[in-house]
Amino acid sequence: MSTVRNQALASSGRAKLDWVRPRMPVLEAIRQRYLEDRPLAGQRVAISLHLEAKTAILAELLHQGGATVSVTSSNPLTAQDDVAAALAETGVEVHAYAEATPEEFEWLHQQVLDIEPTLIVDDGGELTQRLHGNRQSLADQVLGGAEETTTGITRLKALAASGNLRYPMIAVNDADMKHLFDNRYGTGQSTWDAIMRSTNVVIAGKSVVVAGYGWCGKGVAERARGLGARVIVTEVNPVRANEAWMDGYQVMPMDRAAELGEIFVTVTGNRDVIGARHFSRMKDGAILANAGHFDVEIDVKALKEGAVGQVPGRSAAVVGYLWPNGPRLWLLAEGRLVNLAAGDGHPVEIMDLTFGLQALALEQLLQQRMSPGVYPVPVEVDRWVADIRLQALGIGIDHLSADQVRYLASF
Ligand code: NAI
């Protein structure tokens, strides 16, 4: 029995699913095999991912592969009610709705875990956290899972290092076909899509500050430049700071960047990257957005407590805060992942790659029965996804001759 906001929204959700399905050739190739082989028969899969149309196609696919599937959203703001309703009609259990309170968000996750999963698909470690917390009794039957994002893998590695991780997890984020495309091109495009649609301001000529020059930050900075912005990067890693400089961006500490920026995007996986001391230095009208996993990169608590007033923005995703004797600052999506909370997430072709890796990672866990730990996606799986994508694009590439293989092996 699913928990969705409004089942009557299903037709709008179905239209979104029908739009993305033909644009996901990697998932389609896996589907053809799943319908025949049913490799997930008998498995119970719990999913915590941002619940929008592409995620629904992954859930539908795993169900078609033979699994019982239950899905929730990995962020209280990112479930789309129409998609949830459409997915609930396909035989997948859905426990998700938009704008869940913290208590509801917790309850929805507990509902998903009630299927007593044998496999998990996690984002940011939401399911793993509970399977090592108040649902520990379920952990022993978990054969393993796949983790979507950088921050989740950081959490998993800490758990594994302390000897407490109870099952194997595959680090999907670290696969080349994931972070080189999802983090860079996906976050790059969808972050600007969300900022532009929620603010309707021009980006050309603006001073944009990107905090963090990792895979996501590179994409956010590159797309800002492409839109005509003057881009400043802040970093704590001197190697990445050099990289940003050589890529042609200004590099400086946030204390200085705070005075220059007109739009700020944090994407570090860290906390308090922008805080009270920066707010007081900012220009009037500065726009603050976060694309990192948790809503702690901009110190929203300090912003709310320090502000002398709050004003509504042009949409629910935009709220203005009046900083004492200083600027009016516009916070997007309450400091949560802007591209998902104020947009539709990554483009479909990108999520096709990421979700293809997720599905194949689950099969890997069934085939190999690994011990607890954090494992990479096998190189062959990365290559297979890359090949299918090239085929879908109609792009051929060269292949090594036998002589070339021998030559490369001779060193
Ligand atoms: P990454 O590890 O490649 O890069 C993070 C960068 O931030 C590093 O270069 C690090 O030195 C820097 N950094 C850390 N603390 C900083 C600080 N105080 N000031 C400035 N720079 C700082 O990580 P990646 O893959 O770029 O991911 C970043 C975050 O975005 C993670 O939380 C990840 O889970 C999330 N993410 C979000 C997506 C989205 O759809 N919005 C998609 C994929 C990842």
Residues whose N, C-alpha, C, O or C-beta is under 5 A from the ligand:
A	BS01	NAI	T149 T150 T151 N183 T187 A211 G212 Y213 G214 W215 C216 G217 T234 E235 V236 N237 R240 V267 T268 G269 N270 V273 A291 G292 H293 L337 N339
